[in-house]
Amino acid sequence: MKTNELSTCFCTNKVDECREFYKINFSAKAIFDCGWYVNLSIGGNGPSIQFMRPQGDMPTFGGAGVMLNFKVAGGDGEDRAALKLGGYRDDGIGE
């Protein structure tokens, strides 16, 4: 199977909050948004991430077991900026 693209979709009751977080912190733009499901593009033609409100009895993401890795220019400065914003934990991985 040839995969052309792979993205992550999180099932959450906080779709609006997730949308705003990625718009503010990563300049993400919605390429599809119907309210309960949003597909966000990061960096123009770069990666995308999706969030959806649970439908029916779908479970929501519990926050464990997923790590998103971002490769950015000036990583140390971006790390310091993220720490100042809060909502980000510095585990000291890689130090």
Sequence and secondary structure as in RCSB ss.txt:
>XXXX:A:sequence
MKTNELSTCFCTNKVDECREFYKINFSAKAIFDCGWYVNLSIGGNGPSIQFMRPQGDMPTFGGAGVMLNFKVAGG
DGEDRAALKLGGYRDDGIGE
>XXXX:A:secstr
   S   EEEE S HHHHHHHHHHHH  EEEEE SSEEEEESSSSS EEEEE   TT     S S       TTH
HHHHHHHHHHSS     TT 
